[in-house]
Protein backbone atom coordinates (compact mmCIF):
# COMPACT_ATOMS: atom_id res chain seq x y z
CA UNK A 1 0.00 0.00 0.00
CA UNK A 2 1.55 3.26 -1.10
CA UNK A 3 1.79 6.44 0.96
CA UNK A 4 -0.45 9.44 0.18
CA UNK A 5 0.34 13.15 0.53
CA UNK A 6 -2.65 15.48 1.03
CA UNK A 7 -2.06 19.21 1.48
CA UNK A 8 1.53 18.51 2.52
CA UNK A 9 0.55 15.88 5.10
CA UNK A 10 2.06 12.43 4.62
CA UNK A 11 -0.33 9.56 5.30
CA UNK A 12 1.59 6.28 5.65
CA UNK A 13 -0.10 3.01 4.75
CA UNK A 14 -0.99 1.12 7.94
CA UNK A 15 -2.77 -1.93 6.52
CA UNK A 16 -6.22 -3.28 5.83
CA UNK A 17 -8.73 -4.33 8.50
CA UNK A 18 -12.14 -5.78 7.63
CA UNK A 19 -11.81 -4.47 4.07
CA UNK A 20 -10.97 -0.91 5.16
CA UNK A 21 -7.62 0.51 3.99
CA UNK A 22 -5.95 2.75 6.58
CA UNK A 23 -3.28 5.41 6.19
CA UNK A 24 -2.10 7.50 9.14
CA UNK A 25 -0.27 10.73 9.85
CA UNK A 26 1.49 9.95 13.14
CA UNK A 27 3.52 13.16 13.50
CA UNK A 28 1.64 14.12 16.67
CA UNK A 29 3.50 11.38 18.52
CA UNK A 30 0.45 10.44 20.60
CA UNK A 31 -2.32 8.11 19.44
CA UNK A 32 -5.08 10.63 20.17
CA UNK A 33 -3.39 12.99 17.71
CA UNK A 34 -3.01 10.56 14.80
CA UNK A 35 -4.89 11.66 11.67
CA UNK A 36 -6.56 8.79 9.78
CA UNK A 37 -7.42 8.39 6.11
CA UNK A 38 -9.59 5.37 5.28
CA UNK A 39 -10.98 3.92 2.06
CA UNK A 40 -13.28 1.00 1.30
CA UNK A 41 -15.52 -0.44 -1.40
CA UNK A 42 -18.64 -2.44 -0.53
CA UNK A 43 -20.25 -4.37 -3.38
CA UNK A 44 -23.67 -6.02 -3.13
CA UNK A 45 -25.98 -7.51 -5.77
CA UNK A 46 -27.72 -4.16 -6.27
CA UNK A 47 -25.24 -1.42 -5.40
CA UNK A 48 -21.63 -0.38 -4.98
CA UNK A 49 -20.65 1.96 -2.17
CA UNK A 50 -17.26 3.72 -2.24
CA UNK A 51 -16.38 5.39 1.06
CA UNK A 52 -13.35 7.41 2.10
CA UNK A 53 -12.88 9.40 5.29
CA UNK A 54 -10.31 11.69 6.86
CA UNK A 55 -10.28 12.28 10.61
CA UNK A 56 -8.02 15.09 11.76
CA UNK A 57 -7.65 15.80 15.48
CA UNK A 58 -6.47 19.30 16.40
CA UNK A 59 -4.17 19.27 19.43
CA UNK A 60 -3.22 21.94 21.96
CA UNK A 61 0.32 23.02 21.02
CA UNK A 62 1.49 24.23 24.45
CA UNK A 63 0.20 24.11 28.02
CA UNK A 64 -2.34 26.81 28.81
CA UNK A 65 -4.96 27.57 31.45
CA UNK A 66 -7.55 25.91 29.20
CA UNK A 67 -5.76 22.73 28.09
CA UNK A 68 -2.54 20.81 28.45
CA UNK A 69 -0.12 20.30 25.58
CA UNK A 70 -1.31 17.37 23.43
CA UNK A 71 -4.95 17.59 24.49
CA UNK A 72 -7.42 17.12 21.65
CA UNK A 73 -9.21 20.45 21.20
CA UNK A 74 -11.50 19.35 18.37
CA UNK A 75 -11.66 16.88 15.51
CA UNK A 76 -12.41 17.71 11.88
CA UNK A 77 -13.86 15.16 9.44
CA UNK A 78 -14.14 14.72 5.69
CA UNK A 79 -16.46 11.96 4.42
CA UNK A 80 -16.71 11.09 0.73
CA UNK A 81 -19.44 8.61 -0.16
CA UNK A 82 -20.06 7.63 -3.77
CA UNK A 83 -22.87 5.20 -4.58
CA UNK A 84 -23.50 3.38 -7.84
CA UNK A 85 -26.09 0.96 -9.07
CA UNK A 86 -24.49 -2.48 -9.48
CA UNK A 87 -24.97 -2.12 -13.25
CA UNK A 88 -22.90 1.10 -13.44
CA UNK A 89 -20.25 0.90 -16.15
CA UNK A 90 -16.62 2.00 -16.09
CA UNK A 91 -17.75 5.05 -18.09
CA UNK A 92 -20.37 5.85 -15.43
CA UNK A 93 -17.75 5.63 -12.67
CA UNK A 94 -15.23 7.74 -14.58
CA UNK A 95 -17.90 10.39 -15.23
CA UNK A 96 -18.82 10.55 -11.53
CA UNK A 97 -15.12 10.75 -10.57
CA UNK A 98 -14.64 13.66 -13.00
CA UNK A 99 -17.69 15.47 -11.61
CA UNK A 100 -16.49 14.95 -8.03
CA UNK A 101 -13.03 16.27 -8.90
CA UNK A 102 -14.46 19.31 -10.68
CA UNK A 103 -16.91 20.00 -7.85
CA UNK A 104 -14.23 19.87 -5.12
CA UNK A 105 -12.00 22.16 -7.22
CA UNK A 106 -14.79 24.66 -7.90
CA UNK A 107 -14.97 28.10 -6.25
CA UNK A 108 -18.48 27.20 -5.05
CA UNK A 109 -17.21 24.21 -3.10
CA UNK A 110 -14.33 26.30 -1.72
CA UNK A 111 -16.82 28.90 -0.45
CA UNK A 112 -19.02 26.17 0.98
CA UNK A 113 -16.18 24.71 3.07
CA UNK A 114 -13.99 27.74 3.82
CA UNK A 115 -16.71 30.38 4.27
CA UNK A 116 -19.67 28.13 5.14
CA UNK A 117 -21.49 29.81 2.26
CA UNK A 118 -23.47 27.52 -0.08
CA UNK A 119 -24.93 30.48 -2.00
CA UNK A 120 -22.01 31.55 -4.21
N, C-alpha and C positions, 0 to 999 in steps of 0.2 A: 504494500500500500504506500503510495507516494505521499510526500508532504505537500501541504497547500499553504500559500501565502495570500492572506486577505488584508488589504489596507496596511501592509507592512508587518502584520502579525503572522508568525510562523506557527502553523498547526501541524504537529507531528503525528503521523499515523500511530494509533495505539491498539489496533486490532478490531475484530468483529465479534460481537456478542449478540446472540439471538437474531442474526440477520441485520444488525445495525452496525454500520461502519463508524468508528470513532477516531477523531483527530483531536489533539489537545495542545493548547498553549499553556505550558507549565512555568512560565517565567516568574509567576508570583511566588513560587517556592513553597506555598502552603496549598493543601488540597482545596480548601474553600475558595481559593483564588484562581483555580484552573479554569480556563475558558474552553468549552467543548464545542466541537462541530460534529454533527452526526448526519448520516445519510442512509436511507433505506428504500427498498422497493418491495411493495406487497402486491402480489398478483393473485387474483381469484378468477373464477370462471366468467365473471361479468365485468370486472373492473381492474384497473391498475392504479395504484396509489404510490406516488413518488413523494417522499418526505425528507426534508433537510432542515436542520435546526442549528442555530448558534446560541449559546448561553454564555454571557459575558458578565462575570461579577466585577463590581467596582469596589476596590479596597481603599481603606483609609491609609494614606501615605505615611503619616507621622502621628505620634500620640497627640491627642488634644483633649480638651475637657469633655468633648462629645463622644469620642471613640478612640480606642487604642489602635496603634499601627497594625495593619493586617486585618482589621475587622471589615466584614462585608457591609458596605453602606447601602448598596442596591444591586440589582441584577437586571441586565437588559437582555432581551430575547429577539431573535429573528426566526420566524417559522415560514418555510416555503412548502406549500402543499400543492402538488399538481395531480389531477385525477383524469384518467382516460377511460373510455369504454374499452372493454377487452378486445374489441375489433379495430381499435385505432391503429393506423398504419405508421410506418416510419416517417412518411411525409407529414402525417398529422402531428406526430411528436416533435419533429423538427420545426414545424410551423409554430407550435405552442412555445417551444424553447426560444425561438426568435422573437416572438411577441413578449415573452417574459423579460428577455434581455433588453429589448427596446423600452419596455415599460420602466424597468428599474433604472435605466440610463436617461429617462426623460426628465425635463425640468418639473413636470407636474408631480412625479413621484418624489423628487428631491424636496419639493415644497411640502408635500404630504408628510414626509419623515422629519425633515430638519425644522420646518416651521409649524408643523401640525395644521397645515392649511390644505384641505382637499379641493379648494375652489379656485385653483389657478388655471 
